[in-house]
Amino acid sequence: MTGLILNDDDGDLALLRDSVAGFAQRHDGPATLRARRASGADLDRTSWAAMAEAGWLV
């Protein structure tokens, strides 16, 4: 298995980072999602739908 390569010559990582930062500002943060998971609650369909819309689940 190859190592993790973090070169961002084409700017893809920067685009992803900016997309995630914007998502975090518009939606519940990780603490809320972790609390849902710890309580055994069902997945948050709204958050998953938003992540799919952002193209992250491809």
N, CA, C and O atoms as a Tripos MOL2 file, in Angstrom:
@<TRIPOS>MOLECULE
protein
  232   231    58     0     0
PROTEIN
NO_CHARGES

@<TRIPOS>ATOM
      1 N           0.8520   -1.1800    0.0000 N.3       1 MET1
      2 CA          0.0000    0.0000    0.0000 C.3       1 MET1
      3 C           0.8950    1.2400    0.0000 C.2       1 MET1
      4 O           1.9090    1.2880    0.6980 O.2       1 MET1
      5 N           0.5170    2.2130   -0.7700 N.am      2 THR2
      6 CA          1.3160    3.4280   -0.8450 C.3       2 THR2
      7 C           1.0100    4.3440    0.3290 C.2       2 THR2
      8 O          -0.0240    4.2010    0.9810 O.2       2 THR2
      9 N           1.8980    5.2740    0.5940 N.am      3 GLY3
     10 CA          1.7090    6.2350    1.6640 C.3       3 GLY3
     11 C           0.7410    7.3360    1.2700 C.2       3 GLY3
     12 O           0.3720    7.4740    0.1040 O.2       3 GLY3
     13 N           0.3460    8.0990    2.2390 N.am      4 LEU4
     14 CA         -0.5560    9.2210    2.0170 C.3       4 LEU4
     15 C           0.1970   10.3420    1.3060 C.2       4 LEU4
     16 O           1.2590   10.7690    1.7600 O.2       4 LEU4
     17 N          -0.3480   10.8100    0.2090 N.am      5 ILE5
     18 CA          0.2820   11.8730   -0.5670 C.3       5 ILE5
     19 C          -0.5630   13.1270   -0.4240 C.2       5 ILE5
     20 O          -1.7420   13.1230   -0.7780 O.2       5 ILE5
     21 N           0.0160   14.1860    0.0840 N.am      6 LEU6
     22 CA         -0.7290   15.4140    0.3170 C.3       6 LEU6
     23 C          -0.3220   16.5470   -0.6040 C.2       6 LEU6
     24 O          -0.5980   17.7120   -0.3160 O.2       6 LEU6
     25 N           0.3350   16.2170   -1.7140 N.am      7 ASN7
     26 CA          0.6240   17.2540   -2.6980 C.3       7 ASN7
     27 C          -0.6960   17.7550   -3.2560 C.2       7 ASN7
     28 O          -1.6110   16.9700   -3.5030 O.2       7 ASN7
     29 N          -0.7930   19.0500   -3.4530 N.am      8 ASP8
     30 CA         -2.0460   19.6200   -3.9480 C.3       8 ASP8
     31 C          -1.7670   20.4730   -5.1780 C.2       8 ASP8
     32 O          -2.1980   21.6220   -5.2730 O.2       8 ASP8
     33 N          -1.0350   19.8820   -6.1120 N.am      9 ASP9
     34 CA         -0.6290   20.6230   -7.2980 C.3       9 ASP9
     35 C          -1.8120   21.1570   -8.1020 C.2       9 ASP9
     36 O          -1.7190   22.2290   -8.6990 O.2       9 ASP9
     37 N          -2.9250   20.4170   -8.1230 N.am     10 ASP10
     38 CA         -4.0800   20.8500   -8.9110 C.3      10 ASP10
     39 C          -5.1340   21.5860   -8.0800 C.2      10 ASP10
     40 O          -6.1350   22.0450   -8.6310 O.2      10 ASP10
     41 N          -4.9270   21.7060   -6.7740 N.am     11 GLY11
     42 CA         -5.8380   22.4680   -5.9200 C.3      11 GLY11
     43 C          -7.0610   21.7060   -5.4290 C.2      11 GLY11
     44 O          -7.9460   22.3000   -4.8140 O.2      11 GLY11
     45 N          -7.1280   20.3950   -5.6880 N.am     12 ASP12
     46 CA         -8.2870   19.6170   -5.2610 C.3      12 ASP12
     47 C          -8.4450   19.5890   -3.7380 C.2      12 ASP12
     48 O          -9.5570   19.7230   -3.2270 O.2      12 ASP12
     49 N          -7.3400   19.4160   -3.0170 N.am     13 LEU13
     50 CA         -7.4280   19.3850   -1.5570 C.3      13 LEU13
     51 C          -7.8890   20.7190   -0.9910 C.2      13 LEU13
     52 O          -8.6530   20.7550   -0.0260 O.2      13 LEU13
     53 N          -7.4370   21.7990   -1.5750 N.am     14 ALA14
     54 CA         -7.8690   23.1230   -1.1200 C.3      14 ALA14
     55 C          -9.3620   23.3100   -1.3570 C.2      14 ALA14
     56 O         -10.0530   23.8750   -0.5080 O.2      14 ALA14
     57 N          -9.8730   22.8440   -2.5020 N.am     15 LEU15
     58 CA        -11.3040   22.9290   -2.7740 C.3      15 LEU15
     59 C         -12.1110   22.1130   -1.7690 C.2      15 LEU15
     60 O         -13.1460   22.5640   -1.2780 O.2      15 LEU15
     61 N         -11.6300   20.9130   -1.4690 N.am     16 LEU16
     62 CA        -12.3180   20.0690   -0.4990 C.3      16 LEU16
     63 C         -12.2980   20.7120    0.8880 C.2      16 LEU16
     64 O         -13.3140   20.7310    1.5820 O.2      16 LEU16
     65 N         -11.1430   21.2350    1.2850 N.am     17 ARG17
     66 CA        -11.0160   21.8930    2.5860 C.3      17 ARG17
     67 C         -11.9870   23.0590    2.7000 C.2      17 ARG17
     68 O         -12.6510   23.2170    3.7240 O.2      17 ARG17
     69 N         -12.0730   23.8710    1.6620 N.am     18 ASP18
     70 CA        -12.9800   25.0220    1.6720 C.3      18 ASP18
     71 C         -14.4370   24.5770    1.7000 C.2      18 ASP18
     72 O         -15.2720   25.1970    2.3600 O.2      18 ASP18
     73 N         -14.7350   23.5010    0.9800 N.am     19 SER19
     74 CA        -16.0900   22.9700    0.9640 C.3      19 SER19
     75 C         -16.4940   22.4640    2.3520 C.2      19 SER19
     76 O         -17.6070   22.7240    2.8110 O.2      19 SER19
     77 N         -15.5970   21.7490    3.0110 N.am     20 VAL20
     78 CA        -15.8710   21.2310    4.3580 C.3      20 VAL20
     79 C         -16.0190   22.3720    5.3540 C.2      20 VAL20
     80 O         -16.9040   22.3350    6.2090 O.2      20 VAL20
     81 N         -15.1720   23.3740    5.2560 N.am     21 ALA21
     82 CA        -15.2600   24.5190    6.1740 C.3      21 ALA21
     83 C         -16.5910   25.2480    6.0110 C.2      21 ALA21
     84 O         -17.2160   25.6290    7.0010 O.2      21 ALA21
     85 N         -17.0220   25.4390    4.7800 N.am     22 GLY22
     86 CA        -18.3080   26.0850    4.5390 C.3      22 GLY22
     87 C         -19.4680   25.2490    5.0540 C.2      22 GLY22
     88 O         -20.4200   25.7790    5.6280 O.2      22 GLY22
     89 N         -19.3820   23.9330    4.8440 N.am     23 PHE23
     90 CA        -20.4110   23.0230    5.3400 C.3      23 PHE23
     91 C         -20.5080   23.1180    6.8580 C.2      23 PHE23
     92 O         -21.6060   23.2020    7.4090 O.2      23 PHE23
     93 N         -19.3730   23.1050    7.5280 N.am     24 ALA24
     94 CA        -19.3560   23.1620    8.9960 C.3      24 ALA24
     95 C         -19.9790   24.4560    9.5180 C.2      24 ALA24
     96 O         -20.6000   24.4590   10.5810 O.2      24 ALA24
     97 N         -19.8180   25.5340    8.7920 N.am     25 GLN25
     98 CA        -20.4170   26.8000    9.2160 C.3      25 GLN25
     99 C         -21.9310   26.8020    9.0440 C.2      25 GLN25
    100 O         -22.6340   27.4680    9.8040 O.2      25 GLN25
    101 N         -22.4480   26.0630    8.0510 N.am     26 ARG26
    102 CA        -23.8800   26.0570    7.7610 C.3      26 ARG26
    103 C         -24.6510   24.9660    8.4900 C.2      26 ARG26
    104 O         -25.8750   25.0450    8.5860 O.2      26 ARG26
    105 N         -23.9670   23.9520    9.0050 N.am     27 HIS27
    106 CA        -24.6260   22.8040    9.6300 C.3      27 HIS27
    107 C         -24.0790   22.5840   11.0280 C.2      27 HIS27
    108 O         -23.1020   23.2020   11.4490 O.2      27 HIS27
    109 N         -24.7500   21.6740   11.7350 N.am     28 ASP28
    110 CA        -24.2830   21.3190   13.0800 C.3      28 ASP28
    111 C         -22.8370   20.8540   13.0240 C.2      28 ASP28
    112 O         -22.4220   20.1740   12.0850 O.2      28 ASP28
    113 N         -22.0930   21.2230   14.0240 N.am     29 GLY29
    114 CA        -20.6820   20.8650   14.0800 C.3      29 GLY29
    115 C         -20.4600   19.4290   14.5110 C.2      29 GLY29
    116 O         -21.4170   18.7020   14.7790 O.2      29 GLY29
    117 N         -19.2050   19.0180   14.5780 N.am     30 PRO30
    118 CA        -18.8860   17.6370   14.9100 C.3      30 PRO30
    119 C         -19.3490   17.2320   16.3040 C.2      30 PRO30
    120 O         -19.6840   16.0660   16.5140 O.2      30 PRO30
    121 N         -19.3790   18.1470   17.2540 N.am     31 ALA31
    122 CA        -19.8100   17.7960   18.6090 C.3      31 ALA31
    123 C         -21.2590   17.3130   18.6050 C.2      31 ALA31
    124 O         -21.5980   16.3530   19.2970 O.2      31 ALA31
    125 N         -22.1100   17.9750   17.8290 N.am     32 THR32
    126 CA        -23.5140   17.5690   17.7380 C.3      32 THR32
    127 C         -23.6360   16.2080   17.0760 C.2      32 THR32
    128 O         -24.4020   15.3600   17.5330 O.2      32 THR32
    129 N         -22.8900   15.9950   16.0110 N.am     33 LEU33
    130 CA        -22.9450   14.7080   15.3230 C.3      33 LEU33
    131 C         -22.3960   13.5780   16.1960 C.2      33 LEU33
    132 O         -22.9320   12.4700   16.1860 O.2      33 LEU33
    133 N         -21.3460   13.8500   16.9400 N.am     34 ARG34
    134 CA        -20.7990   12.8370   17.8490 C.3      34 ARG34
    135 C         -21.7820   12.5140   18.9690 C.2      34 ARG34
    136 O         -21.9050   11.3570   19.3710 O.2      34 ARG34
    137 N         -22.4840   13.5300   19.4760 N.am     35 ALA35
    138 CA        -23.4890   13.3070   20.5220 C.3      35 ALA35
    139 C         -24.6210   12.4290   19.9930 C.2      35 ALA35
    140 O         -25.1050   11.5470   20.7030 O.2      35 ALA35
    141 N         -25.0450   12.6640   18.7530 N.am     36 ARG36
    142 CA        -26.0800   11.8160   18.1390 C.3      36 ARG36
    143 C         -25.6040   10.3690   18.0590 C.2      36 ARG36
    144 O         -26.3500    9.4440   18.3810 O.2      36 ARG36
    145 N         -24.3780   10.1830   17.6330 N.am     37 ARG37
    146 CA        -23.8340    8.8330   17.5060 C.3      37 ARG37
    147 C         -23.7420    8.1670   18.8740 C.2      37 ARG37
    148 O         -24.1090    7.0010   19.0200 O.2      37 ARG37
    149 N         -23.2560    8.8950   19.8760 N.am     38 ALA38
    150 CA        -23.1000    8.3360   21.2210 C.3      38 ALA38
    151 C         -24.4440    7.9560   21.8440 C.2      38 ALA38
    152 O         -24.5200    7.0120   22.6310 O.2      38 ALA38
    153 N         -25.4950    8.6870   21.4950 N.am     39 SER39
    154 CA        -26.8130    8.3990   22.0590 C.3      39 SER39
    155 C         -27.5090    7.2510   21.3420 C.2      39 SER39
    156 O         -28.5670    6.7970   21.7770 O.2      39 SER39
    157 N         -26.9230    6.7820   20.2490 N.am     40 GLY40
    158 CA        -27.5310    5.7030   19.4880 C.3      40 GLY40
    159 C         -28.6290    6.1740   18.5640 C.2      40 GLY40
    160 O         -29.3950    5.3580   18.0500 O.2      40 GLY40
    161 N         -28.7240    7.4880   18.3380 N.am     41 ALA41
    162 CA        -29.7520    8.0410   17.4600 C.3      41 ALA41
    163 C         -29.5090    7.6050   16.0180 C.2      41 ALA41
    164 O         -28.3880    7.2840   15.6230 O.2      41 ALA41
    165 N         -30.5800    7.6030   15.2550 N.am     42 ASP42
    166 CA        -30.4550    7.3090   13.8290 C.3      42 ASP42
    167 C         -29.5760    8.3540   13.1650 C.2      42 ASP42
    168 O         -29.3540    9.4370   13.7060 O.2      42 ASP42
    169 N         -29.0810    8.0120   11.9850 N.am     43 LEU43
    170 CA        -28.2530    8.9660   11.2580 C.3      43 LEU43
    171 C         -29.0630   10.2160   10.9160 C.2      43 LEU43
    172 O         -30.2860   10.1680   10.7850 O.2      43 LEU43
    173 N         -28.3760   11.2980   10.7790 N.am     44 ASP44
    174 CA        -29.0080   12.5770   10.4590 C.3      44 ASP44
    175 C         -29.1450   12.6650    8.9390 C.2      44 ASP44
    176 O         -28.1940   13.0130    8.2390 O.2      44 ASP44
    177 N         -30.3200   12.3500    8.4480 N.am     45 ARG45
    178 CA        -30.5450   12.3080    7.0040 C.3      45 ARG45
    179 C         -30.3220   13.6670    6.3370 C.2      45 ARG45
    180 O         -29.8730   13.7320    5.1920 O.2      45 ARG45
    181 N         -30.6330   14.7390    7.0450 N.am     46 THR46
    182 CA        -30.4400   16.0750    6.4830 C.3      46 THR46
    183 C         -28.9580   16.3440    6.2260 C.2      46 THR46
    184 O         -28.5860   16.8490    5.1660 O.2      46 THR46
    185 N         -28.1160   16.0040    7.2040 N.am     47 SER47
    186 CA        -26.6700   16.2050    7.0340 C.3      47 SER47
    187 C         -26.1210   15.3210    5.9280 C.2      47 SER47
    188 O         -25.3090   15.7740    5.1210 O.2      47 SER47
    189 N         -26.5550   14.0520    5.8790 N.am     48 TRP48
    190 CA        -26.0750   13.1490    4.8350 C.3      48 TRP48
    191 C         -26.5270   13.6110    3.4620 C.2      48 TRP48
    192 O         -25.7720   13.5180    2.4940 O.2      48 TRP48
    193 N         -27.7480   14.1080    3.3710 N.am     49 ALA49
    194 CA        -28.2420   14.6060    2.0790 C.3      49 ALA49
    195 C         -27.4170   15.8140    1.6330 C.2      49 ALA49
    196 O         -27.0990   15.9550    0.4520 O.2      49 ALA49
    197 N         -27.0740   16.6820    2.5870 N.am     50 ALA50
    198 CA        -26.2620   17.8540    2.2540 C.3      50 ALA50
    199 C         -24.8580   17.4430    1.8160 C.2      50 ALA50
    200 O         -24.3010   18.0370    0.8940 O.2      50 ALA50
    201 N         -24.2770   16.4230    2.4730 N.am     51 MET51
    202 CA        -22.9540   15.9460    2.0710 C.3      51 MET51
    203 C         -23.0140   15.3190    0.6750 C.2      51 MET51
    204 O         -22.0940   15.4890   -0.1250 O.2      51 MET51
    205 N         -24.0920   14.5990    0.3870 N.am     52 ALA52
    206 CA        -24.2470   14.0160   -0.9520 C.3      52 ALA52
    207 C         -24.3870   15.1120   -1.9930 C.2      52 ALA52
    208 O         -23.8130   15.0260   -3.0780 O.2      52 ALA52
    209 N         -25.1520   16.1430   -1.6590 N.am     53 GLU53
    210 CA        -25.3190   17.2610   -2.5820 C.3      53 GLU53
    211 C         -24.0050   17.9730   -2.8520 C.2      53 GLU53
    212 O         -23.7800   18.4810   -3.9510 O.2      53 GLU53
    213 N         -23.1300   18.0100   -1.8360 N.am     54 ALA54
    214 CA        -21.8090   18.6220   -1.9900 C.3      54 ALA54
    215 C         -20.8740   17.7560   -2.8330 C.2      54 ALA54
    216 O         -19.8040   18.2090   -3.2380 O.2      54 ALA54
    217 N         -21.2820   16.4970   -3.1010 N.am     55 GLY55
    218 CA        -20.4700   15.6130   -3.9220 C.3      55 GLY55
    219 C         -19.4680   14.7930   -3.1520 C.2      55 GLY55
    220 O         -18.5520   14.2320   -3.7540 O.2      55 GLY55
    221 N         -19.6020   14.7010   -1.8480 N.am     56 TRP56
    222 CA        -18.6150   13.9880   -1.0390 C.3      56 TRP56
    223 C         -18.8390   12.4980   -1.0100 C.2      56 TRP56
    224 O         -17.9240   11.7630   -0.6390 O.2      56 TRP56
    225 N         -20.0070   12.0130   -1.3830 N.am     57 LEU57
    226 CA        -20.3140   10.5930   -1.2430 C.3      57 LEU57
    227 C         -20.1550    9.8220   -2.5490 C.2      57 LEU57
    228 O         -20.6950    8.7270   -2.7090 O.2      57 LEU57
    229 N         -19.4330   10.3900   -3.4450 N.am     58 VAL58
    230 CA        -19.2280    9.7560   -4.7440 C.3      58 VAL58
    231 C         -18.1670    8.6880   -4.6320 C.2      58 VAL58
    232 O         -17.8440    8.0320   -5.6220 O.2      58 VAL58
@<TRIPOS>BOND
     1     1     2 1
     2     2     3 1
     3     3     4 2
     4     3     5 am
     5     5     6 1
     6     6     7 1
     7     7     8 2
     8     7     9 am
     9     9    10 1
    10    10    11 1
    11    11    12 2
    12    11    13 am
    13    13    14 1
    14    14    15 1
    15    15    16 2
    16    15    17 am
    17    17    18 1
    18    18    19 1
    19    19    20 2
    20    19    21 am
    21    21    22 1
    22    22    23 1
    23    23    24 2
    24    23    25 am
    25    25    26 1
    26    26    27 1
    27    27    28 2
    28    27    29 am
    29    29    30 1
    30    30    31 1
    31    31    32 2
    32    31    33 am
    33    33    34 1
    34    34    35 1
    35    35    36 2
    36    35    37 am
    37    37    38 1
    38    38    39 1
    39    39    40 2
    40    39    41 am
    41    41    42 1
    42    42    43 1
    43    43    44 2
    44    43    45 am
    45    45    46 1
    46    46    47 1
    47    47    48 2
    48    47    49 am
    49    49    50 1
    50    50    51 1
    51    51    52 2
    52    51    53 am
    53    53    54 1
    54    54    55 1
    55    55    56 2
    56    55    57 am
    57    57    58 1
    58    58    59 1
    59    59    60 2
    60    59    61 am
    61    61    62 1
    62    62    63 1
    63    63    64 2
    64    63    65 am
    65    65    66 1
    66    66    67 1
    67    67    68 2
    68    67    69 am
    69    69    70 1
    70    70    71 1
    71    71    72 2
    72    71    73 am
    73    73    74 1
    74    74    75 1
    75    75    76 2
    76    75    77 am
    77    77    78 1
    78    78    79 1
    79    79    80 2
    80    79    81 am
    81    81    82 1
    82    82    83 1
    83    83    84 2
    84    83    85 am
    85    85    86 1
    86    86    87 1
    87    87    88 2
    88    87    89 am
    89    89    90 1
    90    90    91 1
    91    91    92 2
    92    91    93 am
    93    93    94 1
    94    94    95 1
    95    95    96 2
    96    95    97 am
    97    97    98 1
    98    98    99 1
    99    99   100 2
   100    99   101 am
   101   101   102 1
   102   102   103 1
   103   103   104 2
   104   103   105 am
   105   105   106 1
   106   106   107 1
   107   107   108 2
   108   107   109 am
   109   109   110 1
   110   110   111 1
   111   111   112 2
   112   111   113 am
   113   113   114 1
   114   114   115 1
   115   115   116 2
   116   115   117 am
   117   117   118 1
   118   118   119 1
   119   119   120 2
   120   119   121 am
   121   121   122 1
   122   122   123 1
   123   123   124 2
   124   123   125 am
   125   125   126 1
   126   126   127 1
   127   127   128 2
   128   127   129 am
   129   129   130 1
   130   130   131 1
   131   131   132 2
   132   131   133 am
   133   133   134 1
   134   134   135 1
   135   135   136 2
   136   135   137 am
   137   137   138 1
   138   138   139 1
   139   139   140 2
   140   139   141 am
   141   141   142 1
   142   142   143 1
   143   143   144 2
   144   143   145 am
   145   145   146 1
   146   146   147 1
   147   147   148 2
   148   147   149 am
   149   149   150 1
   150   150   151 1
   151   151   152 2
   152   151   153 am
   153   153   154 1
   154   154   155 1
   155   155   156 2
   156   155   157 am
   157   157   158 1
   158   158   159 1
   159   159   160 2
   160   159   161 am
   161   161   162 1
   162   162   163 1
   163   163   164 2
   164   163   165 am
   165   165   166 1
   166   166   167 1
   167   167   168 2
   168   167   169 am
   169   169   170 1
   170   170   171 1
   171   171   172 2
   172   171   173 am
   173   173   174 1
   174   174   175 1
   175   175   176 2
   176   175   177 am
   177   177   178 1
   178   178   179 1
   179   179   180 2
   180   179   181 am
   181   181   182 1
   182   182   183 1
   183   183   184 2
   184   183   185 am
   185   185   186 1
   186   186   187 1
   187   187   188 2
   188   187   189 am
   189   189   190 1
   190   190   191 1
   191   191   192 2
   192   191   193 am
   193   193   194 1
   194   194   195 1
   195   195   196 2
   196   195   197 am
   197   197   198 1
   198   198   199 1
   199   199   200 2
   200   199   201 am
   201   201   202 1
   202   202   203 1
   203   203   204 2
   204   203   205 am
   205   205   206 1
   206   206   207 1
   207   207   208 2
   208   207   209 am
   209   209   210 1
   210   210   211 1
   211   211   212 2
   212   211   213 am
   213   213   214 1
   214   214   215 1
   215   215   216 2
   216   215   217 am
   217   217   218 1
   218   218   219 1
   219   219   220 2
   220   219   221 am
   221   221   222 1
   222   222   223 1
   223   223   224 2
   224   223   225 am
   225   225   226 1
   226   226   227 1
   227   227   228 2
   228   227   229 am
   229   229   230 1
   230   230   231 1
   231   231   232 2
@<TRIPOS>SUBSTRUCTURE
     1 MET1         2 RESIDUE 1 A MET
     2 THR2         6 RESIDUE 1 A THR
     3 GLY3        10 RESIDUE 1 A GLY
     4 LEU4        14 RESIDUE 1 A LEU
     5 ILE5        18 RESIDUE 1 A ILE
     6 LEU6        22 RESIDUE 1 A LEU
     7 ASN7        26 RESIDUE 1 A ASN
     8 ASP8        30 RESIDUE 1 A ASP
     9 ASP9        34 RESIDUE 1 A ASP
    10 ASP10       38 RESIDUE 1 A ASP
    11 GLY11       42 RESIDUE 1 A GLY
    12 ASP12       46 RESIDUE 1 A ASP
    13 LEU13       50 RESIDUE 1 A LEU
    14 ALA14       54 RESIDUE 1 A ALA
    15 LEU15       58 RESIDUE 1 A LEU
    16 LEU16       62 RESIDUE 1 A LEU
    17 ARG17       66 RESIDUE 1 A ARG
    18 ASP18       70 RESIDUE 1 A ASP
    19 SER19       74 RESIDUE 1 A SER
    20 VAL20       78 RESIDUE 1 A VAL
    21 ALA21       82 RESIDUE 1 A ALA
    22 GLY22       86 RESIDUE 1 A GLY
    23 PHE23       90 RESIDUE 1 A PHE
    24 ALA24       94 RESIDUE 1 A ALA
    25 GLN25       98 RESIDUE 1 A GLN
    26 ARG26      102 RESIDUE 1 A ARG
    27 HIS27      106 RESIDUE 1 A HIS
    28 ASP28      110 RESIDUE 1 A ASP
    29 GLY29      114 RESIDUE 1 A GLY
    30 PRO30      118 RESIDUE 1 A PRO
    31 ALA31      122 RESIDUE 1 A ALA
    32 THR32      126 RESIDUE 1 A THR
    33 LEU33      130 RESIDUE 1 A LEU
    34 ARG34      134 RESIDUE 1 A ARG
    35 ALA35      138 RESIDUE 1 A ALA
    36 ARG36      142 RESIDUE 1 A ARG
    37 ARG37      146 RESIDUE 1 A ARG
    38 ALA38      150 RESIDUE 1 A ALA
    39 SER39      154 RESIDUE 1 A SER
    40 GLY40      158 RESIDUE 1 A GLY
    41 ALA41      162 RESIDUE 1 A ALA
    42 ASP42      166 RESIDUE 1 A ASP
    43 LEU43      170 RESIDUE 1 A LEU
    44 ASP44      174 RESIDUE 1 A ASP
    45 ARG45      178 RESIDUE 1 A ARG
    46 THR46      182 RESIDUE 1 A THR
    47 SER47      186 RESIDUE 1 A SER
    48 TRP48      190 RESIDUE 1 A TRP
    49 ALA49      194 RESIDUE 1 A ALA
    50 ALA50      198 RESIDUE 1 A ALA
    51 MET51      202 RESIDUE 1 A MET
    52 ALA52      206 RESIDUE 1 A ALA
    53 GLU53      210 RESIDUE 1 A GLU
    54 ALA54      214 RESIDUE 1 A ALA
    55 GLY55      218 RESIDUE 1 A GLY
    56 TRP56      222 RESIDUE 1 A TRP
    57 LEU57      226 RESIDUE 1 A LEU
    58 VAL58      230 RESIDUE 1 A VAL
